[in-house]
Amino acid sequence: MIKELEQDFLNYLLIDRKYSVNTKKSYENDLDQFIEFLDKLNLNTLEQIDKTVIRNYLKYLDLMKNDERSIAHKLTVLRQFYKYLKIEKITKENPIDGIAQPKLKKVLPKVLTHEEVDKLLSFPLKTKYDFRNKTMLELMYASGLRISELIHLKVHDVNLEMATVKVFGKGNKERIIPIGDYALAALSIYLVDYRSQLLKRELNDDLFLSSRGSSMTRQAFFKIVRQIATEQGIKKELSPHTLRHSFATHLVENGADLRSVQELLGHTDISTTQIYTHLSDHFLEQNYQTYHPHGE
């Protein structure tokens, strides 16, 4: 029964809440883990799940070496699941009520310096794959796209004449983002000279294509970014999302107002964007200590 309710909830997220496929998959993984825990205890009805079961599940997650952020996310998923069950009048009881979210330590995201960005983007261009990778990196840094937004771009989402890119973000919300000269030049070269070389027999309107002619995947681009960073001598551990953080931080550093950065990033709540003011302050402090004669 609980498994059936899980599928109804996931359909609700996709259809009614307009959650992305990736978010839906994340919720599904967390719910599957919870249902697996219930199966071990021979619990298969909602009536059997009370606060004690939920607390024991959280202890189990801790014993399984899940970090605080992961546990917090799993509890949020359960909270949303029970909220849905109450909306649908499937249950009146919510065992999550009164259970506090784990307190998370505020960890500033990793950001590249301006010099590191220049180094990352200046790798040699020899093959059609290099030009594709260069365009993806330039576009990420120029626009602050999420990796999921980048790989789902279509050719018609790019307007070279207006120097903009149309993006469908979380909740399928559309936003139009301006792109700078470097990304615009890279896109023009890629679209005119190299994208057609990546196409195979079947037509494909995805902007960025893999070596098989299909759309680029998150995992593949993650590996590409890591490989380029290593080859360019960048010691920091980074991911595609690091470029999004760098985009926002560098904007704030150079005086962009927070509301504009929020719109560019596609954040629903400006409090999410405020982390970049802390990052900017952090870098100012680091630079002061490094370069001021009496900084240390």
N, C-alpha and C positions, 0 to 999 in steps of 0.2 A: 504493500500500500504506500509506504513512504517513498519508494522508488518511483511510483506512478505520479505522486505529488511533486516529486523533484522535476520530472519532465514537464509537468504543467507549469511549474514555476519558471523553468528555463525558457519555455515558449513565451511566457508573460514578459520576461526580460527582453526578449528579442522583438516581440511584436508590439507590446504596449509601452514598454519603457525605452525602446529603440537602442538597447545596449548593443555594442559591437559583438561580432562573433568571437573575438579574442576574449572579451570580458565574460561572455556567456560560458566559454570553455573554462576560464579560471574559476567561475562560480561552480561549475559542474564538477571540477576536480576536487574542490573543497567539500562539496556536499557528498560526493562519492566516498571521501575519506571518513566523513562523519557516519554515513550509513554502514560502512565497513566496520567501524567501531561498534555500532549498535548490533550488528550481526554477531560479533564476538560475544556479546552479552545476551544474545537471543531476545533482543528487543525489536519488535517489528510493527508496533502501533504507536500513534502519537500519544495516547493516554499513558503509555509506559515511560515517557520521557519527561522528567521533572528537573528541577534545579540541580539536584544531586548528580544526575546523569551528565548534565552539561558541565558541572564543575569537575567531575571525574574525567570527562573528555579533555578539558583544558589541561588537567594534570598529565594525562596520557600524551598530549601533544608536547608538553614540556619534557617528559621523559624520552620522547622520540627525537629530542634535540632540535625542535622547531624554534626559531628565534622569535623574539617578542613581536616583531612586525608581521611575521607569518601568522602567528597565533591571533593577533589582532584582526587580521584580514579574514581569517576563518570564522571568528566570532561575528564579524560584521556580516558575512554571508549568511550565517545562521539567523542573525537578527532580521535580515531582509526576507529570508525564507518564511519566518514566523509572521512577519508583518503581512506578507502575501496571504498566508493561511487565514489570518484574521480578517483581511479584506474580503476574502472569498467565503467567510463564515464557516470555514472547515474546522476551526478550533477557536475556543474562547480563551484558552490558557496559553500563556507565552512564558516558557521556562527561562527565557533569556532576560526577562524583566528583572531589574535589580542586580544583574551581573555586570560589573564595571569592565570597561575596555582596559586592557593592559596599558600601563603608562609607557610611552615610547620615548627613548632618548632622541633629542633632536640632532640629527646627523646632517651636516651640510653636504649637498651633492658635490661630486668631483667636477671641476671645471678646468678647461685648458686656458693657459695664458694666450695672449695675442701671438706671441712668438711660436708657441706650440701649434696653434691653429695654422699659422703660415707654413710651418714645417710639415704638418700633416697634409696640407693641400698642395704642396709643391713636389709631390712624388713624380717621377718621370712618366711620360705618356708615350707608350710604344704600341699598344694593341687596342682593339676595339673595346676590350674589357676595361682597360685603363681609363679610356675616355668616358665610359659609362660610370665607373666608380668615382672618377673626378667630378662628374656632374651630380651624382647623388650626394657626395660630401659637400660640394659647394652649395647645393640647394638646401641641405639640412642646416648648414651654418647661416645661410642667408635668410632663412624663413622660420627656423625653430620648430620644424615639423616633428611630430612623433614618428617613430619608425613605421608604425602601422599605417599612418597617413601617407608616408613617402612611398611605400611599396604598392599602395592601392591607387596611386595616381594614374589617370588615363591621359593619353596624348592630348585630348581635347580640353583637359583641365588647365593646360598651360597656354597663356596668351602672351606670345613674345612681343607683339606690338604694344600692348599695355603694360608689359613687364610685371605680370601678376600670375599667381597660381591659385586655383580654386581647390579647396580642401574640404573633405567631409570628416569631421572629427568625432569625438565621443558623443553618443546620442544622435549620430548622423547629422550633426549641426554643421551647416555650411559656413565657411568664412573665406574671404578673398585676401590673399597676402601679397604685398609688393615684394619683388625680388631685385637685388642689386645687380650692378654691371657684371661682376665676376660670374655669378650664377647664371645670369642671362646669356653671357657669351658661351659658357660651358654647355648650356641647354641648346643653344643654336647650333653649335658644332655637332653635338651628339645627335640631335634630331635630323640634321641635314646629311651628315656623313656616316654615322655609325649605327644608329638604331636599326636601320634596314638590314645591316649585316648580321644582326642577332636574330632576326625573324627566320623562322623555319617555314615549312609548307603552309601551316595554318595561320590565318590572319589573327592578330592579337592587338588590342588597343591599349594594353598596359604600357605605361611610359617606360618603365625599366624592366628589361628582360634578362633572363638567365642564359647560360650557355646552351640550354636546351630550347630556347625560344619561348619558354613559359615565363610567368611573372616571377620576379625576384622574391625570395622568402626572407623572413626576419633572420632566421638562423644563418643563411648564406651571407647576408650583408653584415651581420655581426662578425663573422669570421673575416670578411674582407677588411673591415675597419681595423680589427686587431692586427691583421697581417701588415697592412700599410703602416700602422703606427709603429710596429716593431721594426720594419724596414727603414723607417724614417728616424729611428733612434729616439722615439718618445718613450720614456720610462714609465709614465703613469699608466695605470690600468684604466682602460676606457672602453666605452660601448657607444653605439650610435646615439644613445640618449645624452651622452656627455656633450655632444655638439649642441643639442637643444638647451642644456643648462648653460653652456658657454655663450650661445646666442643671446639668451635673456640677461645673463650677468653682464656681458659687455655692453648691452644696450643701457642698462641701469647705470653702469659705471660712467657712461658717456652722457648721462643726463636725461635719458628717456623717462617720461612719466609712467608710473606704475599701471595706470589704467590702459594706456596704449599697449604696454607689454602684455597685459592680461588678454586683450583682444587678439593680439598676434599669436599668443600661445593657445588660445581657445579655452582658457580657464573659466569655469562657471563662477567661481568665488575668488575675489581678489586676495583673500587671505592665503590662497595657494601660491599666488604670485609673489607675496611679500618675502618669501624665502630668499629671493634674489637681491633684496636690499641688504640682508644679512651677509650674503655671499660677497656683495660689493664692498661692504664695510670690512669684511674679513681680509679681502685682498688689499684694500687700502692700508690696513694695519700691517700686513706682511711686507708691503712695499716700503712703508715708512721704516720698519725695523731693518730692512735690508739695505736701503739706500741713504737714509739720513745718517750724517756723521755721528750723532749721539742717539741713534735709534735703539741700540742694544742696551 
